[in-house]
Amino acid sequence: MKKENLTDLIYHGFLPLNSQKTSIRLSPQLYTTKDEKIHLDFLPLRPGCKEDPQWEDWNCYHSILSIGWPDCQLLLIPILEQIFPVMDPTNGDVQEEFDSCFSNWIGKADWERWILLVRENLTNLTSEEAEFLRSILGWLETALNYTDVIVVESNL
């Protein structure tokens, strides 16, 4: 696992509108190998863009949290599935289950529920798994200070 501090402020906040800068891809790894091609990306939505979000509105954060598929399958998705159904905060549609092949629009209240579930489960994990999840929680909690919606996309 890379040892970046995922709560460092250089990784948070939104890029200026029409910026030529690109996001930093953060890819902490535990069970995922460096050559893993399938991953989930966590993409905060720019505030004020809920009415008609465009691709640029959720691909403009200073960092993209990108988690490899093995880590997702073992550590993230089982708990993510527990918060569903969720209401899409941009259009009010109910998403019945986590979609590992498409976008999942998850609002702050649902992320906070997921964070609590993860924290409750940390004692059931190895110390390495718990450390890995704490780093992801740190990134998410910091990102939620900047946005109310984080989109989870997959390239599965």
C-alpha positions as CSV (number, residue, x, y, z in Angstrom):
1,M,0.0,0.0,0.0
2,K,1.3,3.4,-0.9
3,K,1.9,5.5,2.2
4,E,0.4,8.9,1.0
5,N,-1.5,10.7,3.7
6,L,-4.9,10.8,1.9
7,T,-6.1,13.7,4.1
8,D,-3.3,16.0,3.0
9,L,-4.9,19.2,1.8
10,I,-2.9,19.0,-1.5
11,Y,-5.3,16.2,-2.5
12,H,-8.5,18.1,-1.6
13,G,-10.7,20.8,-3.0
14,F,-11.8,21.5,-6.5
15,L,-9.7,22.6,-9.5
16,P,-10.5,26.0,-10.8
17,L,-13.2,26.1,-13.5
18,N,-11.7,25.7,-17.0
19,S,-8.4,24.7,-15.4
20,Q,-5.8,22.9,-17.5
21,K,-4.7,21.0,-14.4
22,T,-5.6,17.4,-14.0
23,S,-6.5,15.4,-11.0
24,I,-4.0,13.4,-9.0
25,R,-4.8,9.7,-9.0
26,L,-4.5,8.2,-5.5
27,S,-4.4,4.4,-5.6
28,P,-3.8,2.9,-2.1
29,Q,-3.3,-0.9,-2.4
30,L,-3.5,-3.8,0.0
31,Y,-4.5,-6.9,-2.0
32,T,-4.4,-5.2,-5.4
33,T,-1.3,-5.6,-7.6
34,K,0.1,-2.7,-9.5
35,D,-0.9,-4.2,-12.8
36,E,-4.6,-4.4,-11.9
37,K,-6.8,-2.8,-14.6
38,I,-10.2,-2.8,-12.9
39,H,-10.9,-0.3,-10.2
40,L,-13.5,1.9,-8.6
41,D,-13.0,5.7,-8.8
42,F,-14.4,8.0,-6.1
43,L,-15.2,11.4,-7.6
44,P,-16.6,14.3,-5.6
45,L,-19.2,16.4,-7.4
46,R,-18.5,20.2,-7.6
47,P,-21.0,22.0,-5.3
48,G,-23.8,23.8,-7.1
49,C,-23.9,21.3,-10.0
50,K,-26.6,19.0,-8.7
51,E,-29.3,20.2,-11.1
52,D,-27.7,19.1,-14.4
53,P,-24.2,17.6,-13.6
54,Q,-21.9,17.3,-16.5
55,W,-18.8,14.9,-16.7
56,E,-16.5,17.9,-15.9
57,D,-18.5,18.5,-12.6
58,W,-17.4,15.2,-11.1
59,N,-14.0,15.0,-12.7
60,C,-12.6,18.2,-11.2
61,Y,-11.4,17.4,-7.7
62,H,-7.7,17.7,-6.9
63,S,-7.5,13.9,-6.4
64,I,-9.3,10.8,-7.6
65,L,-9.4,8.0,-5.1
66,S,-9.0,4.9,-7.3
67,I,-9.2,1.5,-5.6
68,G,-8.3,-1.7,-7.4
69,W,-10.9,-4.4,-7.8
70,P,-9.5,-7.0,-5.4
71,D,-9.5,-4.5,-2.5
72,C,-13.0,-3.3,-3.6
73,Q,-14.4,-6.8,-3.6
74,L,-12.9,-7.8,-0.3
75,L,-13.1,-4.6,1.7
76,L,-15.3,-1.9,0.2
77,I,-18.2,-3.4,-1.8
78,P,-19.6,-5.7,0.9
79,I,-20.2,-2.7,3.2
80,L,-21.2,-0.4,0.4
81,E,-24.0,-2.8,-0.5
82,Q,-25.4,-2.5,3.0
83,I,-26.4,1.2,2.5
84,F,-28.5,0.5,-0.5
85,P,-31.1,1.5,-1.6
86,V,-30.0,5.1,-1.8
87,M,-31.6,8.1,-3.4
88,D,-29.6,9.8,-6.1
89,P,-29.1,13.3,-4.7
90,T,-29.1,14.9,-8.2
91,N,-32.4,13.7,-9.5
92,G,-34.2,11.9,-6.6
93,D,-34.2,8.5,-8.3
94,V,-33.8,5.5,-6.0
95,Q,-30.9,3.2,-6.8
96,E,-31.9,-0.2,-5.4
97,E,-28.4,-1.7,-5.3
98,F,-24.7,-0.9,-5.8
99,D,-23.8,-1.1,-9.5
100,S,-20.3,-2.3,-10.0
101,C,-20.5,-1.6,-13.7
102,F,-21.8,2.0,-13.8
103,S,-22.0,5.2,-11.8
104,N,-23.3,5.3,-8.3
105,W,-24.4,8.8,-7.1
106,I,-24.1,8.7,-3.3
107,G,-25.1,11.7,-1.1
108,K,-23.4,12.8,2.1
109,A,-25.9,11.2,4.5
110,D,-25.4,7.8,2.8
111,W,-21.6,8.2,2.9
112,E,-21.9,8.9,6.6
113,R,-23.9,5.7,7.1
114,W,-21.2,3.8,5.2
115,I,-18.4,5.4,7.2
116,L,-20.1,4.3,10.5
117,L,-20.6,0.8,9.2
118,V,-16.9,0.6,8.2
119,R,-15.8,1.9,11.6
120,E,-18.0,-0.7,13.4
121,N,-16.4,-3.4,11.3
122,L,-12.7,-2.4,11.8
123,T,-12.2,-4.6,14.8
124,N,-13.1,-7.7,12.7
125,L,-10.3,-7.1,10.3
126,T,-6.5,-7.5,10.3
127,S,-4.5,-4.5,11.3
128,E,-3.4,-4.0,7.7
129,E,-7.0,-4.1,6.4
130,A,-8.1,-1.7,9.2
131,E,-5.2,0.7,8.3
132,F,-6.1,0.5,4.6
133,L,-9.7,1.3,5.4
134,R,-8.9,4.2,7.8
135,S,-6.9,5.8,5.0
136,I,-9.9,5.6,2.7
137,L,-12.2,6.9,5.4
138,G,-9.8,9.8,5.9
139,W,-10.0,10.8,2.2
140,L,-13.8,10.4,2.1
141,E,-14.4,12.4,5.3
142,T,-12.1,15.2,4.1
143,A,-13.8,15.2,0.6
144,L,-17.2,15.4,2.3
145,N,-16.1,18.8,3.8
146,Y,-16.0,20.0,0.2
147,T,-19.1,18.3,-1.4
148,D,-22.3,16.6,-0.6
149,V,-22.1,14.0,-3.4
150,I,-19.4,11.5,-4.3
151,V,-19.8,9.5,-7.5
152,V,-18.4,6.0,-7.6
153,E,-17.6,4.8,-11.1
154,S,-16.1,1.5,-12.3
155,N,-14.4,0.5,-15.4
156,L,-15.6,-3.1,-15.0
